[in-house]
Amino acid sequence: MKEAKLSIEAPEGSEKRRHERVNLQVTVKYKVINRKLLREIVDQRPFLDDGKTINISLSGISLITSVALTKGDFLKLEMGLPDSEKVTRALAEVMWSGPDAASGKFSAGIRFLIILNEADEHSVKRFITSQAGRG
C-alpha cells in the first residue's frame, strides 16, 4: 500500500467532535451519487476524482479536492489505509465544503454513513487506535 504522512494533533474545535481524529494523508477516490442515487451506487464507471485526506476519525474524513463539493452531496468513497492491502469503501455525506487557501483547492468535511463491510470498519478502527497511541 502507499506510504502516508501521519501526525497526531488536536484540531481546533475538537471538543465538538464525537471521535478522536488522527492526521492522515492518503488518496481517496470519490463519486457524487445524490443524483440518480440507486443507479450511481451500482454504476461501475470510474470515480469522479481523487482527493487527499487531511485526517480521519471513526465518523469521517477531512478531504482536499480539486472540484467543489456541495453540503449534502452523497459520496461513494474508496481509500487505502497505511499497512492495509484492502481498499476501504464507504458511502458518505458532505457536511461542509469551502475553498482551501493553503492548497488553492477545496476542502470538505465528510461524514461516513456506511462503511460497506465489517472488515473495512475494523480496519478504520484499528488504524485510528494504532495512531492515537503515537502522540
Secondary structure, DSSP 8 states (H G I E B T S, - for coil): ----B------TTGGG-SS--EE-B-EEEEEE-STTHHHHHH--S--SEEEEEEEE-SSEEEEEESS---TT-EEEEEEE-TT-SSEEEEEEEEEEEEEETTTTEEEEEEEEEEESSHHHHHHHHHHHHHHHTT-
